[in-house]
């Protein structure tokens, strides 16, 4: 039924950056689950070219999960050695990624940014002028995060479209809670690939409200979670039948 959720079909309108990001996130998940290294690199490269901050979230998820579970670990080396290799490689990689991100965001200001906080503030101001949704800059971070997943805040937006968006958000929250409950209370700790996707979803929810205080943009970005959530549900169904 998640395939019929209205927000997902917003992307049938036109081909733009956001629907391409949704495509390459899906390709990355497929490549990681089935260990297709060429497709994994291909999807990461295009994510970096389209939305560098989404690439950063995906890359961080990849490092965290590999460090814990070692999906791509060679059989000839131990997990301890593999974790040491990841640690050695990830520190300079994350430093380079941070420097690249910091230099990339300078184009958004004539005077340049002295830190990431300046960029976040600049983006909040820019998005507040687009008129595509309620401005949430004055709301606490926890409420921004709730608005991102729910699709609004009942005490701030009660027009018909917002109510429909929040109804969809309730479905999304319910499925997420079910997924985390199923994973961590049903002795499913060996399902590392599902955990990988849920780590990505958690990081996405934590990070995205930081760079946008515009509700319209938040709701549009929320759709990036639909395919990963659907993938987790399908994997739970398949694993219960011992097919994956």
Secondary structure, DSSP 8 states (H G I E B T S, - for coil): -GGG-GGGGGGGS---HHHHHHHHHHHHHHHHHTT-HHHHHHHHHHHHHH-HHHHHHHHHHHHHHHHHH-TT--TTS-HHHHHHHHHHHHHHHHHHHHHHHHHHGGGG-SS--SSHHHHHHHHHHHHHTS-SS-B-TTS-HHHHHHHHHHSS-TTT--SHHHHHHHHHHHHHHHHHHHHHHHHHHTT-TT-HHHHHHHHHHHHHHHHHHHH--BHHHHHHHHTHHHHHHHHHHHHHHHHHTT--
